[in-house]
Amino acid sequence: MDLIFMGTPDFAATVLGALLESRHRVTLVVTQPDKPVGRKRTLTPSPVKTLAEQHGIPVFQPERIRRDHGPVSGAKADVVVTAAY
């Protein structure tokens, strides 16, 4: 089954990891945009984005999902799995 995964924090990365080990195929990952972290305000990717990139999965990071959902609507998927988005 083809999946779109939506999530951002460590908990969601754990769920994504389990999906990647399953027989299903994740075709797209949707996560929050990179956020400035620390005193130097360094842009830091979410744990979900990091895991998706390690597995070569396309990542979509909309500012507002309600306004910018084109890649999600156009992606080939049977189901959307959401965990802590």
C-alpha positions in Angstrom: 0.0 0.0 0.0 1.3 3.5 -0.9 1.3 6.0 2.0 1.7 9.7 2.6 3.1 10.4 6.1 2.5 13.6 8.0 4.4 14.4 11.2 7.1 16.4 12.8 8.6 15.5 16.3 10.5 12.5 17.6 7.3 10.6 18.3 6.3 10.9 14.6 9.8 9.9 13.5 9.3 6.7 15.5 6.0 6.0 13.7 7.6 6.8 10.3 10.5 4.4 11.1 8.0 1.6 11.8 6.2 2.3 8.6 9.5 2.2 6.7 10.2 -1.3 8.1 6.7 -2.5 7.1 5.6 -3.8 3.7 4.1 -0.5 2.9 5.7 2.2 0.7 5.9 5.9 1.9 5.7 8.0 -1.2 5.7 11.5 0.4 6.4 13.0 3.8 4.8 16.2 5.0 6.4 18.0 7.9 6.6 21.5 9.4 9.2 23.9 7.9 12.7 23.9 9.4 12.8 26.0 12.6 15.6 28.3 14.0 17.1 26.7 17.1 19.5 27.9 19.8 21.2 31.2 20.4 22.5 31.3 16.8 19.0 30.6 15.5 20.4 27.8 13.2 17.7 26.4 10.9 17.2 22.8 12.1 15.1 20.1 10.2 12.5 18.1 12.1 13.3 14.5 13.1 10.8 13.3 10.5 12.5 15.3 7.7 15.9 13.9 8.7 14.6 10.3 8.6 12.8 10.8 5.3 15.9 12.2 3.7 18.0 9.3 4.9 15.6 7.0 3.1 15.3 9.1 -0.1 11.7 10.0 0.4 10.4 13.3 -1.0 9.7 15.9 1.7 7.1 18.7 1.5 7.2 21.5 4.1 4.3 23.9 3.6 4.0 27.1 5.7 0.2 26.5 5.7 -1.2 23.1 4.6 -4.6 24.6 4.0 -3.3 27.0 1.4 -0.5 24.9 -0.1 -1.5 21.3 -0.5 -0.7 20.7 -4.1 1.9 18.0 -3.7 -0.3 16.2 -1.2 -3.3 16.2 -3.6 -1.2 15.2 -6.5 0.7 12.4 -4.8 -0.1 8.8 -5.5 -1.2 7.2 -2.2 -3.9 4.9 -0.9 -3.9 6.4 2.6 -2.5 9.3 4.6 -1.0 8.5 8.0 -0.7 11.4 10.5 1.2 11.3 13.8 1.9 14.5 15.7 1.7 16.9 12.8 
